[in-house]
Amino acid sequence: MHPSFHCNLCDHQEKSLAQGTTCALTARKPEFSNTCSKITLNQKFEDRLKEVNIHYTKLQKQQLLTYVYFFAFLSIGLAVIAGGYLFGVYVYDQGFISTVPLTIMAIGLAPLGMAIGTLHKHRQNLASAKRNKAKVDAVLKPYNITYTIAIDFGKSYHGVQEVYADLKLKGLPGIR
């Protein structure tokens, strides 16, 4: 694991465009193999831990809705395409050739794109959130820090979701 993952949770981290991540105590880039003896995990650490877990849990809760959305728009798209095809067969049987069925079938591609795009975006976001959570958990493991977090989602006002997170840490220096 890269030492900067540890620094992202530490209060001593300093960032600059010129040097990147450095330690405020040593004024150098991090130089340790498994653990840092000078790491300080306080509010920045707790905020990051809550943020990662909240984001991951929120995406997991949205999974059912995403699949319902996917299947609904997939069904609509396929129904429109099938309707366009059947209309084309009907018009052809009447002795006419028309581009209207092709237009209807092309319109049916829009809901298919919406269905596939939404599912793909959700799966990418979930995988990213899972990776971020795994990175934070991997940093905590060598320090023997464990946690439990209870997340409760409240009401949503104008697109802003109320979230309550109760974080309990075990193994953090100063906490038993």
Secondary structure, DSSP 4 states (H G I P E B T S, - for coil): --HHHHHTT-TTEEEETTTEEEETTTSS----SS--TT---SHHHHHHHHHHHHHHHHHHHTHHHHHHHHHHHHHHHHHHHHHHHHHHHHHHHTT---SHHHHHHHHTHHHHHHHHHHHHHHHHHHHHHHHHHHHHHHHHGGGT-EEEEEEEEEEEETTEEEEEEEEEEESSTT--
